[in-house]
């Protein structure tokens, strides 16, 4: 009996959650990237200078 059993519901929910979290992370990164660019923060050095001020 080498047949694969169908994925159970918890696997599907876990995959759905992982996809949603990846999408949320991408949206957050895009948001903060836009915020940084609007403030002229383009490099790590710019960020350090901004945080010190």
C-alpha positions as CSV (number, residue, x, y, z in Angstrom):
1,X,0.0,0.0,0.0
2,X,2.1,2.8,-1.3
3,X,-0.7,5.1,-2.2
4,X,-0.5,8.7,-1.1
5,X,-3.3,9.9,1.1
6,X,-4.9,13.2,0.3
7,X,-3.5,16.1,2.2
8,X,-5.5,16.7,5.4
9,X,-7.2,19.9,6.3
10,X,-4.5,21.1,8.6
11,X,-2.0,21.0,5.8
12,X,-4.2,23.1,3.6
13,X,-4.8,25.6,6.4
14,X,-1.1,25.8,7.2
15,X,-0.3,26.5,3.5
16,X,-3.1,29.1,3.3
17,X,-1.7,30.9,6.5
18,X,1.9,30.8,5.1
19,X,0.7,32.3,1.9
20,X,-1.2,35.0,3.7
21,X,1.7,35.8,5.9
22,X,4.1,36.1,2.9
23,X,1.7,38.5,1.2
24,X,1.3,40.6,4.4
25,X,5.1,40.8,4.8
26,X,5.5,41.9,1.2
27,X,2.9,44.6,1.6
28,X,4.6,45.8,4.8
29,X,8.0,45.9,3.1
30,X,6.6,47.9,0.2
31,X,4.9,50.3,2.5
32,X,8.0,51.1,4.5
33,X,10.2,51.2,1.4
34,X,7.9,53.9,0.0
35,X,8.0,55.8,3.4
36,X,11.8,55.7,3.4
37,X,12.1,56.9,-0.2
38,X,9.8,59.8,0.6
39,X,12.1,60.8,3.4
40,X,15.2,60.5,1.2
41,X,16.4,57.3,2.9
42,X,18.1,55.3,0.2
43,X,21.1,53.7,2.0
44,X,21.9,52.3,5.4
45,X,24.0,55.4,6.0
46,X,20.9,57.6,5.3
47,X,18.9,55.5,7.7
48,X,21.5,55.9,10.5
49,X,21.7,59.6,9.9
50,X,17.8,59.9,10.0
51,X,17.6,57.8,13.2
52,X,20.3,60.0,15.0
53,X,18.5,63.2,14.2
